[in-house]
């Protein structure tokens, strides 16, 4: 398998790239500002500004493409009443338009390879919304809708699925009482879910929530 993972310099993106490499994949690790450590194949760029070049360079270095993992994203808190048009549009560019254009650029190559896409979503924007995150929730909800729509449009050659993490690698112990499995999630939990979806040939159009059961606990 030959994979491109965006936002792979740290946290969840890095865990996904390392898990794929552990399973024998060749991985191009994308970053915007800080390069990933100990990476064999790297691609630098801003997905909101140059998605086509990012995909093209990754394919040149990998020799092909079987999997695109859209992980790179922005995250910030801002009250909805105070959100400027510029901040709202910047969030959509980073978390929705950029990934969509990456998927468009990768589509012909993934179609030829009968490959797949996994988008990184969030429980905020899929099963929940949080006060103060209007632009973030909108971007992730939009990406979730695109995930399902592209699964429909691009079948049967390309599968498209999403993973929606809950609380991951946070020190907020107050969340524990709302998590039925009794622990905070790890980046490795998310990485395993991504790899699972990448390897299943009869799953498409699905969003897998990885939150220890938090969203079923009112």
Helices and strands as residue ranges (DSSP letters): E 2-5, H 11-22, E 26-31, E 41-44, H 51-62, E 67-70, G 80-82, H 85-92, I 93-97, H 98-113, E 116-120, H 134-153, E 159-165, G 173-178, H 187-199, E 207-210, G 214-216
